[in-house]
Amino acid sequence: MEDYTPDIVSVIDEEGKEHIFEELDRIETENGRYVALCPLPEDPSKITEGDEDEFIVLKVIDGEGDDVTLCPIEDEAEYDEIGNIFLDRFAEMFSEEDE
């Protein structure tokens, strides 16, 4: 069995509160770069509780140097398109694991 080390992302919201996520996947399209993140609970003992299908999609905006900003996707059509791409990729990943 392979060791799994998740990519952990810290996001600071507009109110200065930190939120911790696991990066599930990332893609790049002609419209930009995007990440799918799964929120991690503040209490690590509850990491397996909750909705396993929950993830958020954010657009990656490059800043100065290595800084990046993760922004919500405002356009509904863009959000639906990118969300569906991630759903298809997840379905593919999990079907391969089941084989």
Secondary structure in CASP SS format (residue, H / E / C, confidence):
PFRMAT SS
TARGET T0000
AUTHOR 0000-0000-0000
METHOD secondary structure of the structure
MODEL  1
M C 1.00
E C 1.00
D C 1.00
Y C 1.00
T C 1.00
P C 1.00
D E 1.00
I E 1.00
V E 1.00
S E 1.00
V E 1.00
I E 1.00
D C 1.00
E C 1.00
E C 1.00
G C 1.00
K C 1.00
E E 1.00
H E 1.00
I E 1.00
F E 1.00
E E 1.00
E E 1.00
L E 1.00
D E 1.00
R E 1.00
I E 1.00
E E 1.00
T E 1.00
E C 1.00
N C 1.00
G E 1.00
R E 1.00
Y E 1.00
V E 1.00
A E 1.00
L E 1.00
C E 1.00
P E 1.00
L C 1.00
P C 1.00
E C 1.00
D C 1.00
P H 1.00
S H 1.00
K H 1.00
I C 1.00
T C 1.00
E C 1.00
G C 1.00
D C 1.00
E C 1.00
D C 1.00
E C 1.00
F C 1.00
I E 1.00
V E 1.00
L E 1.00
K E 1.00
V E 1.00
I E 1.00
D E 1.00
G C 1.00
E C 1.00
G C 1.00
D C 1.00
D C 1.00
V E 1.00
T E 1.00
L E 1.00
C E 1.00
P E 1.00
I C 1.00
E C 1.00
D C 1.00
E H 1.00
A H 1.00
E H 1.00
Y H 1.00
D H 1.00
E H 1.00
I H 1.00
G H 1.00
N H 1.00
I H 1.00
F H 1.00
L H 1.00
D H 1.00
R H 1.00
F H 1.00
A H 1.00
E H 1.00
M H 1.00
F H 1.00
S H 1.00
E H 1.00
E H 1.00
D H 1.00
E C 1.00
END
